[in-house]
């Protein structure tokens, strides 16, 4: 969340020096085969994913501060 909270018109992108881990479980395996193919995005194609994730989390943070109802504990 540091990228989203500290956002000042900058996003993470390929070759900026930050280490980000991206993974997906969408590759379908074929148990009857000994080999398989994996589809992936090249490093220079992932910047849009960083931007979309940052925007999504930033919106969730702002929404929680502005539109969320105050929560109370059991004893309040």
N, C-alpha and C positions, 0 to 999 in steps of 0.2 A: 504494500500500500504506500510505500514511501514515494513512488513515482506519482501516485494520484494526489496524495496530500501536499506534496511539495511542488505541484505543477505550476509553472509560470511560463506558459506558452512553449514548453519544450516537451518532447517525447523521447522515449528510448528508441533507438534504431540500430541497425546493423553497424558494427565496427565502432561503437561509442565507448567501449571498454567495460560496460556492465555485463555481468553474467546472468542470463535469464534461462530458465529451463522451460521448454515447451514440449508437451507430449500429447498424444491422442491415442485412443484405443480403437480407432475406426478401421484399421487394417484387418481384413477378414482372413482367417487362416483356413487352410485346407488340410485336415488331418490325414488324408490319404496320400498326400504328397510330401516328399522329403525337402522340397525347396519352395520358396514363395517369393512374391514381389512386394516391395514396400514403396508406397507413394509418400513423397515429402516435399516440402517447400524449401527452396534454396534460401540461404541466409538473407540475401538482399530482397527477398520477397515477404519477409515477416514484419516489416515496419508497420504495415497497415493493421496487423493483429495487435501490436503493442498499442497503437493509437486507439483502436476500438476498445481494448481492455481498460486503458486509462480513462477514457471517456465514460465507460460504463460504471466503473468503480467511483469515479469522481461524482457522477450523478447520484449514485446510491448514498454517498457520504453527505452531499448537500441535501438530498431528500430526507435523510434521517435527522438532520439538524433542523430542517424547516417544517416538514410535514408530519413527522412522527409524533404520536401521542406519548405523554409522559408515562413511564412505567412505574409501578409501585410494587414493593415487595409484599410478602405475606403479612408482615407485621405493621405495615403502614396503611 
